[in-house]
Amino acid sequence: MSFELRDHTADVAVEATASDLAGLFGALADGLAAAMCESIPDDGERFSLTVRAESCEAVLFDYLDHLIYERDVRAVLPVENRATVRQEGEQWVVDASARGVPLQGLGAREVKAVTYSEMAVEETPDGWRGYVVFDV
Amino acid sequence: MTDDESPDSKEFDGIRLERVREHVWEIAREDDMRVPARVLASEPLLEQIGDDKTLQQLKNATHLPGMTKHALCMPDGHQGYGFPVGGVGATDAENGCISPGAVGYDINCGVRMMRTNLTYDDLQGKEEELVDSLFANVPSGLGGGGIVEEGIDTVEAILARGMDWALERGYATEDDLAHCEDEGMRPDADPDAVSQKAKDRGKNQIGSLGSGNHFLEVQRVTDVFRPEVGEAFGLEEDQIVVLIHCGSRGLGHQTCTDYLRRIEKEHADLLADLPDKELAAAPAGSELAEEYYGAMCAAINFAWVNRQLIMHRTRQVFERVFERDWEEMEMELLYDVAHNIAKKEVHTVDGEERELYVHRKGATRAFPAGHPEVPKAYRDVGQPIIIPGSMGAGSYVLRGGEESMNLTFGSTAHGAGRVMSRTQAKQEFWGETVQDELRDQEKIYVKAQSGATVAEEAPGVYKDVDEVVRVSDDLGIGDKVARTYPVCNIKG
């Protein structure tokens, strides 16, 4: 799995690829962290979260939104993101965890929100590709 | 080529614009567009606007139910998400819709300017002390906390009462309220419509700048173009003023996100007819539209208090640095104006008065002289409009122009507008170099939590603010009053 930060006039976009959907979600979340900070220290405790939504795109949106929420209320930058993605009936479920690096002294910049703008979650011959624009 | 020699039409990626008059370009109605779209720009600005997806996003905006007359792009417009930044869209408040996507995530992101009776001479020699002290005392960046850190009860009081809460707690004066749009309080605010998640995010950020393009800047007035209006605004050349640019922080961002998702679930039919999910809109009159309007107004109140607390702290910093009371330095609010907002306003359309939701996303209200919603202090000259430039260029103070009600639902630009992405900016500029050059060559002292922020906000990433303001002035939607130039700048 890997991600790249992509050009966007005012905001920032993350493009990621992975062999499976779980890896893609984790890579996009790591891209979110990279959009806020270039150099990540080794400290911080892991925390976990679960998100449910009505579609694959919606659960990705809610997952990334929840990471931004956790960032603000825990005052940590969520890095080294791991996720599993599954379907339960009509619901999509993400169980995830991240290492929360304390924001104090980190010099991180704020990503305000995840957006649906140009969002892509698609299967490719090599696995999965995702694209997300974040509001900065 | 002068503007008078501009061609009659231009085309960008298959989108054709006809020149209606100087600085006014129209995209004709076609397919499912409900109204035509208009771009207000000189030819050089139009070339930049046409360079990304702004025009397609503007066309998409015309699909919103109840869109009236035209969807508009201001001279500083650029690509956003869903609705373009620099976009103005007025939708019918009875049969149309309200769109969180056309307001933006940072509800009531805005600008305020505080004047002082200090001159540039008074400040010279104290720049480093001032910038250091402001940076140390005004929370900025991620995890920097807020000036007020209390419980949810305080958040709810701020959401309900806005600047009135700040007045009661000694952070504001009656005079501050009188010089703020809507006197710093939206009466339609409904704190119960703001989610717990949003309140949790806002709790520790009350009185904080955030990061990105938000900043606090000490500036000197370099030019006054309309002396009679400058006098009414209390501005004269060489005077020191303070500009504060920030919004509703995580609370506002979460509120927008929450309602986008609720619209997706509860009004999927309306959403299915729109070309972009980020245009998500609730039908006017629906329960969700009312709830969003109440939540948005509450977040607007939160943002006003946020900027007020920063201004209050700035007064305290100036007191220490200049060893004088802030009252003695006449540190008074000139005006506070929102540039990410939707408001119910009455406008005359084809000779008929109609109540509209006027969405301004990266656009500023620009009501002219005589309008009843302009504060009494400025009603004879027009509403002050504050247009921040980059940290290496000037900012402007305008006043609402006579043509704004006819052309733009009483709106004008909100800033310079970006031309370069943040990723490219970090490749082209090095933060410390930008800081050193600004200090050594321009006598501008910049302090930031991160060098990357300085690179991302380097002067070269923005459009020419002079040209943006020239077009606004030429069109008569926002008239040039004064220009200011940075001295000290802090950012997250």
Interface residues (C-beta under 8 A of the other chain):
Chain A: L5 R6 D7 H8 T9 A10 D11 V12 M36 E38 E54 A58 F61 D62 D65 I68 Y69 R71 D72 V73 A75 L77 P102 L103 Q104 L106 G107 A108 R109 E110 K112 A113 V114 T115 Y116 S117 E118 M119 V133 D135 V136
Chain B: D52 H78 Q79 G80 Y81 G82 V85 G104 Y105 D106 G141 L142 G143 K197 D200 R201 N204 Q205 G210 S211 G212 G250 H253 Q254 C256 T257 L260 R261 E264 K265 D276 K277 E278 R418 V419 M420 S421 R422 T423 Q424 Q449 S450 A452 T453 E456 G492
